Amino acid sequence: MKTLIIEGVRTVAPKIKRFDLKAEDNGPLIQFEAGAHIAVQLKDGSSRQYSLIDFGENLPYENQRYTLGILLEQDGSGGSAFMHSLQVGDAIQVEAPKNDFPLIEDDRPAVLIAGGIGVTPIISMAAALKRAGKPYTLHYSGRTLETMAFKEELSELCGEALTLHHDDVPARCLDLGALIPTLDTSSHIYVCGPKGMIEAVREQALSAGFGKEQIHFELFASPAPSGDDAGDGFEVEVKSSGEVFWVPQDKSIVDVLEEGGVDLVYDCQRGDCGICQVDVLEGEPDHRDVVLTDDEKAAGDVMHICVSRAKSKRLVLDL
């Protein structure tokens, strides 16, 4: 953990604040690449992840500050409320930058798609692509123009590469069904935003001829649990050992199996990296990831155990 000081705080849109952070000793910070995030420690010892923003203002790797853009979520888990309570001069503990959403280093053009506060990692991608002289376009969507943060900075950064979409003007809504078929299918697509947007982009892009390896995404919040998690919970059987674990409503399969000593491989814990995928031998999963296609979800033979749950009373997993 490293101690950072809040150097600046300002409101950039309704319920969205920009935070500029500096090192406690005013020294240089660890460099980061587009798509990276830091984990901020909360008062209870838990942590929340926030994307790092690079507006292209500094030369590459001369990072004297980190910038975050954070939406206050009324029904969130407390991270945004903690961050919005901070003032200039306050200290926070953060982990080193980590990148689960990197730009692919090749010569293909890039299409950047952002929804709401999911624009934060996309800003850094636009800055990196512009510095590298690589072709890109950015489609940024929000419910209203007023609620869209950083649109002025993006306009200055991206120029004609930027298109703003907002639902309060019907002619300006983001129509993925119209947009995606017009894209060069050799492009990489990077999308960050709500789960529904990510799923729609993936399905439309796959139908338009894009390969799965060309579609990159990050969910800006953990998928919210629904109200019917198979009653109070469900059982998970580990096939290799025959052990059976009870998964309550307030814990994930990963949480329970790790507590039980099962060796697991996972990373994002948001359902958008795919690393925790396991085969389902029996039972019906309740898919809450954004990795699997509709057909893969319907087949029900694999699942992502960091966020997905069960519709049946028991799952038997190939672990």
C-alpha positions in Angstrom: 0.0 0.0 0.0 1.1 3.6 -0.7 -0.2 6.7 0.9 -1.5 9.3 -1.5 -2.8 12.8 -0.7 -5.9 14.4 -2.2 -4.4 17.4 -4.1 -7.6 18.5 -5.8 -11.4 17.7 -5.8 -14.0 19.2 -8.0 -17.4 18.3 -9.3 -17.4 17.7 -13.1 -21.0 16.5 -13.6 -24.0 15.8 -11.3 -22.8 13.2 -8.7 -19.4 12.9 -10.4 -16.2 14.2 -8.8 -12.7 14.4 -10.2 -9.9 13.6 -7.7 -6.3 14.5 -8.3 -3.9 12.5 -6.1 -0.2 13.0 -5.3 2.4 11.1 -3.4 2.8 11.9 0.2 6.4 12.9 -0.4 5.6 14.7 -3.7 7.7 12.2 -5.6 6.9 10.5 -8.8 4.2 7.9 -8.9 4.4 4.4 -10.6 3.8 4.8 -14.3 0.6 3.2 -15.7 -0.8 2.4 -19.1 -4.2 3.1 -20.6 -6.9 0.9 -19.0 -5.2 0.6 -15.6 -6.8 1.1 -12.3 -5.9 1.5 -8.6 -7.5 -0.1 -5.6 -8.4 2.3 -2.8 -8.6 1.1 0.7 -11.8 2.0 2.6 -12.2 2.5 6.4 -13.3 -1.1 7.0 -10.2 -2.5 5.3 -11.9 -3.5 2.1 -11.0 -1.9 -1.2 -12.6 -0.5 -4.4 -11.1 -0.2 -7.9 -11.1 3.0 -9.9 -9.8 3.6 -13.3 -6.8 6.0 -13.8 -7.4 8.8 -16.2 -4.7 10.2 -18.5 -5.9 13.3 -20.4 -2.8 13.5 -22.4 -1.6 16.6 -20.5 1.7 15.1 -19.4 4.4 13.4 -21.4 4.3 9.6 -21.2 5.4 8.2 -17.9 6.0 11.5 -16.2 3.3 10.8 -13.7 3.4 13.2 -10.8 -0.3 12.6 -10.0 -3.1 10.1 -10.5 -6.6 11.3 -11.6 -9.8 9.5 -10.9 -13.4 10.2 -11.9 -16.0 8.7 -9.4 -19.8 8.6 -9.6 -21.6 8.8 -6.3 -23.8 5.6 -6.3 -26.7 5.9 -3.8 -27.2 2.1 -3.8 -23.5 1.2 -4.0 -21.4 -0.7 -1.5 -19.9 2.4 0.2 -16.8 3.1 -1.9 -18.1 6.0 -3.8 -19.6 7.6 -0.7 -16.2 7.3 1.0 -14.5 8.9 -1.9 -17.0 11.7 -2.2 -16.5 12.5 1.5 -12.8 13.3 1.0 -11.4 16.8 0.9 -8.1 18.3 -0.2 -5.3 17.3 2.1 -6.9 14.0 3.1 -4.7 10.8 2.9 -5.8 7.5 1.4 -4.1 4.1 1.0 -3.9 2.6 -2.5 -2.4 -0.4 -4.2 0.0 -0.1 -7.2 -1.7 0.3 -10.6 -3.0 -2.9 -12.3 -4.3 -3.3 -15.8 -7.0 -5.8 -16.7 -8.1 -3.8 -19.7 -5.0 -3.0 -21.8 -4.8 -1.7 -25.4 -3.6 -4.3 -27.9 -0.3 -3.3 -29.5 -0.9 -3.7 -33.2 -1.7 -1.5 -36.2 -5.4 -2.2 -36.3 -7.8 0.8 -35.8 -9.6 1.1 -32.5 -13.2 1.9 -31.8 -13.8 3.1 -28.2 -17.3 2.9 -26.7 -18.1 4.3 -23.3 -21.3 4.5 -21.3 -21.7 6.8 -18.3 -18.8 6.8 -15.8 -17.3 3.9 -17.9 -15.7 6.7 -19.9 -12.8 7.0 -17.4 -10.5 4.2 -18.8 -11.6 5.1 -22.3 -10.2 8.6 -21.9 -6.7 7.2 -21.2 -7.1 4.9 -24.3 -7.9 7.9 -26.5 -4.9 9.8 -25.1 -2.6 6.8 -25.7 -3.8 6.2 -29.2 -3.5 9.9 -30.1 0.1 10.0 -28.8 1.0 6.9 -30.8 -0.6 8.3 -34.0 -3.0 5.4 -34.3 -6.5 5.7 -35.9 -9.4 5.6 -33.5 -13.0 6.8 -32.9 -14.7 7.3 -29.6 -18.5 7.0 -29.0 -19.5 8.3 -25.6 -23.0 7.8 -24.4 -25.0 9.2 -21.4 -28.5 9.6 -20.3 -28.3 13.4 -20.7 -25.7 15.7 -22.0 -25.5 17.5 -18.6 -24.6 14.2 -16.8 -21.7 13.3 -19.1 -18.4 14.0 -17.3 -15.2 15.2 -19.0 -16.9 15.9 -22.4 -15.0 19.2 -22.7 -11.7 17.5 -22.1 -12.5 14.8 -24.6 -13.6 17.3 -27.2 -10.2 19.0 -26.9 -8.3 15.7 -26.8 -10.1 13.9 -29.6 -11.5 16.5 -31.9 -13.5 14.9 -34.8 -12.8 11.4 -33.5 -15.3 12.0 -30.7 -19.1 11.5 -31.0 -21.3 12.3 -28.1 -24.6 10.3 -27.7 -27.2 11.2 -25.1 -30.7 9.8 -24.6 -32.4 13.2 -23.9 -32.2 14.0 -27.6 -33.6 11.1 -29.6 -31.5 11.9 -32.7 -28.4 11.7 -30.5 -29.0 8.3 -28.9 -26.4 5.6 -29.3 -27.8 3.1 -31.8 -25.5 0.1 -31.7 -27.5 -1.7 -34.3 -26.8 1.1 -36.8 -23.3 1.9 -35.7 -21.5 -1.5 -35.5 -22.3 -2.7 -39.0 -20.6 0.4 -40.4 -17.3 -0.4 -38.6 -14.2 -1.8 -40.1 -14.3 -5.5 -39.0 -10.5 -5.5 -38.7 -10.8 -3.0 -35.8 -10.4 -3.6 -32.1 -13.5 -2.6 -30.1 -13.0 -1.4 -26.5 -16.1 -0.9 -24.4 -16.7 0.1 -20.8 -20.0 0.8 -19.2 -23.1 -0.9 -17.9 -23.5 -4.6 -18.3 -26.4 -4.2 -20.8 -24.3 -2.0 -23.1 -21.3 -4.5 -23.0 -23.5 -7.4 -23.8 -25.2 -5.5 -26.7 -21.9 -4.4 -28.1 -20.5 -8.0 -28.0 -23.6 -9.6 -29.6 -23.8 -6.9 -32.3 -20.1 -7.1 -33.1 -20.0 -10.9 -33.3 -23.0 -10.8 -35.6 -21.2 -8.2 -37.8 -18.2 -10.5 -38.2 -15.8 -9.3 -35.5 -13.8 -12.1 -33.8 -14.2 -12.5 -30.0 -10.5 -11.7 -29.6 -11.2 -8.2 -31.1 -13.8 -7.2 -28.5 -12.4 -6.0 -25.2 -14.5 -4.8 -22.3 -14.6 -3.8 -18.7 -17.6 -3.5 -16.5 -17.4 -0.3 -14.4 -19.3 -1.8 -11.5 -19.9 -5.3 -10.1 -23.1 -6.9 -11.4 -25.8 -6.3 -8.9 -27.3 -9.5 -7.3 -30.9 -10.2 -8.1 -33.4 -10.8 -5.4 -33.9 -14.5 -5.9 -30.6 -16.3 -5.3 -32.2 -19.8 -5.2 -33.8 -19.0 -1.9 -31.2 -18.4 0.9 -28.4 -19.8 -1.2 -27.3 -23.0 -3.0 -24.8 -25.9 -2.7 -21.7 -26.3 -4.8 -20.0 -29.7 -5.0 -16.3 -29.8 -6.0 -16.1 -32.9 -8.2 -12.4 -33.8 -7.5 -12.9 -34.1 -3.8 -16.6 -34.6 -3.4 -16.7 -31.7 -0.9 -20.0 -29.8 -0.8 -20.1 -26.1 0.2 -23.1 -23.9 1.0 -23.0 -20.5 -0.8 -25.2 -17.9 1.0 -26.7 -14.8 -0.7 -24.0 -12.5 0.6 -21.0 -14.5 -0.7 -19.7 -15.5 -4.1 -18.7 -19.1 -5.0 -15.1 -17.9 -5.1 -15.4 -16.5 -1.6 -16.8 -19.7 -0.2 -14.5 -22.1 -2.0 -11.4 -20.1 -1.0 -12.5 -20.1 2.6 -12.8 -23.9 2.3 -9.3 -24.3 1.1 -10.0 -24.9 -2.6 -7.2 -23.7 -4.9 -8.7 -21.3 -7.5 -7.6 -19.1 -10.4 -9.4 -15.8 -10.7 -8.7 -12.1 -11.1 -11.3 -9.3 -11.7 -14.1 -10.6 -9.4 -16.5 -8.5 -11.6 -17.3 -11.1 -14.3 -15.5 -9.4 -17.1 -12.1 -11.1 -17.4 -13.1 -14.7 -17.9 -10.2 -16.2 -15.9 -12.4 -18.0 -13.3 -14.4 -19.9 -15.9 -15.1 -23.5 -14.9 -17.0 -26.4 -16.4 -20.5 -27.1 -14.9 -21.1 -30.9 -14.7 -24.5 -30.8 -13.1 -27.0 -28.0 -12.2 -28.2 -24.8 -13.8 -26.0 -21.7 -13.5 -27.4 -18.2 -13.1 -25.0 -16.3 -15.4 -24.1 -12.7 -14.4 -20.8 -12.2 -16.3 -20.3 -10.3 -19.5 -17.9 -12.8 -21.0 -20.1 -15.5 -22.3 -22.3 -15.2 -25.4 -26.0 -15.8 -25.2 -25.5 -19.2 -26.8 -22.8 -20.1 -24.3 -25.0 -19.1 -21.4 -27.9 -21.1 -22.8 -25.7 -24.2 -23.1 -25.1 -23.9 -19.3 -21.9 -26.1 -19.4 -19.5 -23.3 -18.2 -19.8 -20.5 -15.8 -17.7 -17.7 -14.1 -17.7 -18.3 -10.4 -16.7 -14.8 -9.3 -20.2 -13.4 -10.0 -22.5 -16.1 -11.4 -24.7 -18.1 -9.1 -27.2 -21.0 -9.4 -30.8 -21.3 -10.5 -30.8 -24.9 -9.2 -30.3 -26.0 -5.6 -26.9 -27.6 -6.4 -24.1 -27.1 -8.9 -21.4 -29.7 -9.5 -18.2 -28.0 -10.8 -15.2 -29.6 -12.5 -12.7 -28.4 -9.9 
